[in-house]
């Protein structure tokens, strides 16, 4: 960087300190969330990686969105347990405690939270669909509409 550019950048930060502070806060939160998912051992899979897992390992696909969004479109074979119901435990899921779980939500954020809840309940084989259904749909992957 040249001295003029560095001087201009410093002047911008000083003149617009509230924007700079806001940017740094958002950046810190984003980095923190990414690091938490990276270091808690739960892999985040792309649509292609998730498809390989589905074809190879036959995981339980757990969609943690509410029933309205689940009914609009979901991955074939997915079961729906909204994230708000996970902490109470669920009989539908208990029978799959030793199987691989692929967690799906709208954008990949709630699935990460669901992974933390399930890990505390003893589920160890967890993976998250990176980008959630938004990514799955933008990659033109197949979906099912209606109830499972």
C-alpha positions as CSV (number, residue, x, y, z in Angstrom):
1,X,0.0,0.0,0.0
2,X,1.3,3.4,-0.7
3,X,1.5,6.1,2.0
4,X,-1.3,8.1,0.4
5,X,-3.7,5.1,0.4
6,X,-2.8,4.2,4.0
7,X,-3.3,7.8,5.1
8,X,-6.7,7.9,3.3
9,X,-7.7,4.7,4.9
10,X,-6.7,5.9,8.4
11,X,-8.6,9.2,7.8
12,X,-11.7,7.2,6.7
13,X,-11.6,5.1,9.9
14,X,-11.3,8.1,12.1
15,X,-14.0,10.1,10.3
16,X,-16.4,7.1,10.2
17,X,-15.5,5.4,13.4
18,X,-19.1,4.1,14.0
19,X,-19.1,2.3,10.6
20,X,-15.6,1.0,11.3
21,X,-16.6,-0.3,14.7
22,X,-19.8,-1.9,13.3
23,X,-17.7,-3.6,10.6
24,X,-15.2,-4.9,13.1
25,X,-18.0,-6.3,15.4
26,X,-19.7,-8.1,12.5
27,X,-16.4,-9.4,11.3
28,X,-15.5,-10.7,14.8
29,X,-18.9,-12.4,15.2
30,X,-18.6,-14.1,11.8
31,X,-15.1,-15.3,12.5
32,X,-16.2,-16.6,15.9
33,X,-19.1,-18.6,14.5
34,X,-16.9,-20.1,11.8
35,X,-14.2,-21.0,14.2
36,X,-16.7,-22.6,16.6
37,X,-18.1,-24.8,13.8
38,X,-14.6,-25.6,12.7
39,X,-13.2,-26.6,16.1
40,X,-16.2,-28.5,17.4
41,X,-15.6,-31.3,14.9
42,X,-18.8,-31.1,13.0
43,X,-18.1,-31.0,9.3
44,X,-19.9,-28.6,7.1
45,X,-20.6,-30.3,3.8
46,X,-21.3,-28.7,0.4
47,X,-24.3,-30.0,-1.6
48,X,-22.0,-32.3,-3.6
49,X,-20.3,-33.7,-0.5
50,X,-23.7,-34.2,1.2
51,X,-24.9,-36.1,-1.9
52,X,-21.9,-38.4,-1.7
53,X,-22.7,-39.0,2.0
54,X,-26.3,-39.7,1.2
55,X,-25.4,-42.2,-1.5
56,X,-22.6,-43.8,0.4
57,X,-23.5,-43.8,4.0
58,X,-27.3,-43.5,4.0
59,X,-27.4,-41.0,6.8
60,X,-30.5,-39.8,8.7
61,X,-31.3,-36.4,7.1
62,X,-32.7,-34.2,9.8
63,X,-34.4,-31.0,8.7
64,X,-34.6,-28.6,11.6
65,X,-36.8,-25.9,9.9
66,X,-40.4,-25.3,10.9
67,X,-43.0,-27.5,9.2
68,X,-44.1,-24.7,6.8
69,X,-40.7,-24.4,5.2
70,X,-40.2,-28.2,5.3
71,X,-43.4,-28.8,3.4
72,X,-42.4,-26.3,0.7
73,X,-39.3,-28.3,-0.2
74,X,-37.0,-30.7,1.5
75,X,-34.4,-33.4,0.7
76,X,-35.9,-36.8,-0.1
77,X,-36.1,-39.0,3.0
78,X,-35.6,-36.1,5.4
79,X,-37.4,-36.2,8.8
80,X,-38.6,-32.9,10.2
81,X,-38.0,-32.0,13.8
82,X,-37.9,-28.2,14.3
83,X,-34.9,-26.9,16.2
84,X,-37.2,-25.6,19.0
85,X,-38.2,-29.2,19.7
86,X,-34.7,-30.7,19.8
87,X,-33.7,-29.8,23.3
88,X,-36.7,-31.7,24.7
89,X,-35.5,-34.9,23.0
90,X,-37.5,-36.7,20.4
91,X,-38.6,-40.4,20.1
92,X,-38.3,-40.2,16.3
93,X,-34.6,-39.4,16.6
94,X,-33.6,-41.5,19.6
95,X,-33.6,-44.7,17.5
96,X,-30.9,-43.2,15.2
97,X,-28.4,-42.3,17.9
98,X,-25.6,-44.4,16.5
99,X,-26.2,-43.4,12.8
100,X,-24.7,-40.6,10.8
101,X,-27.0,-37.5,10.9
102,X,-27.0,-34.8,8.2
103,X,-28.5,-31.7,9.6
104,X,-30.3,-29.3,7.3
105,X,-31.8,-25.9,7.9
106,X,-32.5,-22.8,5.8
107,X,-29.0,-21.3,5.5
108,X,-26.8,-23.6,7.6
109,X,-26.8,-21.6,10.8
110,X,-29.6,-23.3,12.8
111,X,-28.2,-26.7,11.7
112,X,-24.9,-25.8,13.5
113,X,-26.9,-24.9,16.6
114,X,-28.8,-28.2,16.3
115,X,-25.5,-30.0,16.1
116,X,-24.5,-28.5,19.4
117,X,-27.8,-29.5,21.0
118,X,-27.6,-33.1,19.7
119,X,-23.9,-33.5,20.6
120,X,-24.8,-32.7,24.2
121,X,-27.5,-35.4,24.0
122,X,-25.0,-38.0,22.9
123,X,-25.2,-37.9,19.2
124,X,-21.6,-38.1,17.8
125,X,-21.9,-38.7,14.1
126,X,-23.0,-35.2,12.9
127,X,-22.6,-33.2,9.8
128,X,-24.2,-29.9,8.6
129,X,-25.3,-29.0,5.1
130,X,-23.2,-25.9,4.4
131,X,-25.5,-23.1,3.3
132,X,-28.6,-25.2,4.1
133,X,-31.5,-25.6,1.7
134,X,-30.7,-22.2,0.1
135,X,-27.4,-23.7,-1.1
136,X,-29.1,-27.1,-2.0
137,X,-31.7,-25.3,-4.1
138,X,-29.2,-22.9,-5.8
139,X,-27.1,-26.0,-6.8
140,X,-30.2,-27.4,-8.5
141,X,-30.3,-30.5,-6.3
142,X,-33.5,-32.6,-6.1
143,X,-36.2,-31.8,-3.6
144,X,-39.5,-33.2,-2.5
145,X,-42.6,-31.1,-1.7
146,X,-45.2,-31.8,0.8
147,X,-45.0,-34.0,4.0
148,X,-42.4,-36.7,4.3
